[in-house]
Amino acid sequence: GDSVTQMEGPVTLSEEAFLTINCTYTATGYPSLFWYVQYPGEGLQLLLKATKADDKGSNKGFEATYRKETTSFHLEKGSVQVSDSAVYFCALSGNSGYALNFGKGTSLLVTP
Amino acid sequence: KAGVTQTPRYLIKTRGQQVTLSCSPISGHRSVSWYQQTPGQGLQFLFEYFSETQRNKGNFPGRFSGRQFSNSRSEMNVSTLELGDSALYLCASSLQGRPPTDTQYFGPGTRLTVL
């Protein structure tokens, strides 16, 4: 079945450092890919998405490119801020459409 | 526009009891999905409702059930609670429930603790 694998956390970075959170997936067909973010005490917010190969999703300085050849959707940001501290989830939706299949999440802590 | 609301936010129950959680979607959204979030298993899909019909169900025992009302509000019920049911239960709503064209908007969740 479909699955998503994320790098283990926690990830600790200093402010203004470069961020990469790795995400790879296994799916049949052509899934859509998402990054969600969860701030403490809150629900999940959609950060960005990509619906086909080579698509690049971007939002709030974060970017991820849908790489079908490597089945990856790595999240990057050039300069993180303390306010980016949160848990980041990679997810896919397969051909059935309805359900999101999430990775385990990667906790990010950005220190001043 | 008001977001997805879930009530209650926190709940403590004992083993064997049953519990009902409520979710009010964003106005105009007709699809409601439920997810269970635990430290060990992460986020797992429970079920999805559209226009009062369950369209899809995850791999959970029959103790987990849900329904949707004509105003799109949804409830989920867990009967005969077990310690392993302790989790954050998240509700998400979208217009039609069809990613990626439909974005799923999540509520803050209900934290259920089973003692």
Interface residues (C-beta under 8 A of the other chain):
Chain A: S32 F34 Y36 G41 E42 G43 L44 Q45 L46 K49 T51 F89 A91 S93 S96 G97 Y98 A99 L100 N101 F102 G103 K104 G105
Chain B: V4 S31 S33 Y35 G42 L43 Q44 F45 E48 R55 N56 G58 L90 A92 G97 R98 P99 P100 T103 Q104 Y105 F106 G107 P108 G109
